Amino acid sequence: MDCETFNFGCGIKGTLAGSNKLTIGRGPNGKWTYGLSVAVPLSGYASGLSVFNDPYDSRRESLRRGLEEMIAWHIKENDAKTAPVIKEAKNMLDEIMGRKPKQLSLF
């Protein structure tokens, strides 16, 4: 199984918000899915990679759906300490959706 893990909000002091991560993986059938671990100071939520999660045809779609769920969860919790997590996730979402230009280098 191919797996990638993305961490968000590392270094936020005095909170569990640094333990936000998104894991995407591809199974033997070629389908992608994601697992999510999100935390704010007073609550949290986690779901690991599983055959019972929704399957996606591409890495990009799986990553997009995971980021959207993480952003929605943090917005619903409405805790000011998790603003960096939301910002990082939105920036990554914009980048994979092509809404954010990438810096090109000449060398």
C-alpha positions as CSV (number, residue, x, y, z in Angstrom):
1,M,0.0,0.0,0.0
2,D,1.4,3.4,-1.0
3,C,1.0,5.9,1.9
4,E,1.8,9.6,2.5
5,T,1.3,11.6,5.7
6,F,0.9,15.3,5.9
7,N,1.2,17.1,9.3
8,F,-0.5,20.5,10.0
9,G,-0.1,23.0,12.7
10,C,3.2,21.7,14.1
11,G,4.6,23.9,16.8
12,I,1.3,25.4,18.2
13,K,2.2,25.6,21.9
14,G,-0.2,24.6,24.7
15,T,-2.6,22.7,22.5
16,L,-3.1,19.4,20.8
17,A,-3.6,21.3,17.6
18,G,-0.1,20.2,16.5
19,S,-1.4,16.6,16.1
20,N,-3.4,17.3,13.0
21,K,-2.5,15.0,10.2
22,L,-3.9,13.6,7.0
23,T,-2.8,10.3,5.6
24,I,-3.6,9.1,2.1
25,G,-3.0,5.7,0.8
26,R,-3.6,3.5,-2.3
27,G,-4.6,-0.1,-1.9
28,P,-3.9,-3.2,-4.1
29,N,-7.0,-2.4,-6.2
30,G,-5.5,1.0,-7.2
31,K,-8.1,3.0,-5.3
32,W,-7.1,5.8,-3.0
33,T,-8.6,6.8,0.4
34,Y,-7.6,9.0,3.4
35,G,-7.4,8.8,7.1
36,L,-7.7,11.9,9.3
37,S,-6.6,12.9,12.8
38,V,-7.7,16.4,13.9
39,A,-7.5,18.0,17.3
40,V,-8.4,21.3,19.0
41,P,-7.9,22.1,22.7
42,L,-11.2,20.6,23.9
43,S,-11.9,17.9,21.4
44,G,-10.6,15.7,18.6
45,Y,-11.4,13.2,15.9
46,A,-9.5,10.4,14.2
47,S,-10.1,7.8,11.5
48,G,-7.3,5.8,10.0
49,L,-6.8,4.4,6.6
50,S,-9.3,1.6,6.1
51,V,-11.0,-0.5,3.4
52,F,-14.3,0.9,4.8
53,N,-13.5,4.5,3.9
54,D,-14.8,6.1,0.7
55,P,-12.6,5.0,-2.3
56,Y,-11.3,7.6,-4.8
57,D,-9.9,7.0,-8.3
58,S,-6.9,9.4,-7.9
59,R,-4.4,10.6,-5.3
60,R,-5.5,14.2,-6.0
61,E,-9.2,13.5,-5.3
62,S,-8.4,11.6,-2.1
63,L,-6.1,14.4,-0.9
64,R,-8.7,17.1,-1.8
65,R,-11.5,15.4,0.1
66,G,-9.3,14.9,3.1
67,L,-8.3,18.5,3.2
68,E,-11.9,19.7,2.8
69,E,-13.0,17.5,5.7
70,M,-10.1,18.8,7.9
71,I,-10.9,22.4,7.1
72,A,-14.7,21.9,7.7
73,W,-14.0,20.3,11.0
74,H,-11.8,23.1,12.2
75,I,-14.2,25.8,11.0
76,K,-17.0,24.1,12.8
77,E,-15.0,24.0,16.1
78,N,-14.3,27.7,15.7
79,D,-11.2,27.8,17.9
80,A,-8.7,30.7,17.3
81,K,-5.7,28.5,18.1
82,T,-6.3,26.3,15.1
83,A,-6.2,29.1,12.5
84,P,-2.7,28.1,11.4
85,V,-4.0,24.6,10.7
86,I,-6.8,26.0,8.5
87,K,-4.4,28.3,6.7
88,E,-1.9,25.5,6.0
89,A,-4.7,23.1,4.8
90,K,-6.3,25.8,2.6
91,N,-2.9,26.7,1.0
92,M,-2.3,23.0,0.2
93,L,-5.8,22.7,-1.2
94,D,-5.3,25.8,-3.4
95,E,-2.0,24.4,-4.7
96,I,-3.4,20.9,-5.7
97,M,-6.5,22.5,-7.2
98,G,-4.3,24.9,-9.3
99,R,-5.6,28.0,-7.7
100,K,-2.2,29.0,-6.3
101,P,0.7,29.7,-8.7
102,K,3.9,27.9,-8.0
103,Q,7.2,29.7,-7.9
104,L,9.4,28.7,-10.9
105,S,13.1,28.7,-10.8
106,L,15.6,29.2,-13.6
107,F,18.1,26.8,-12.3
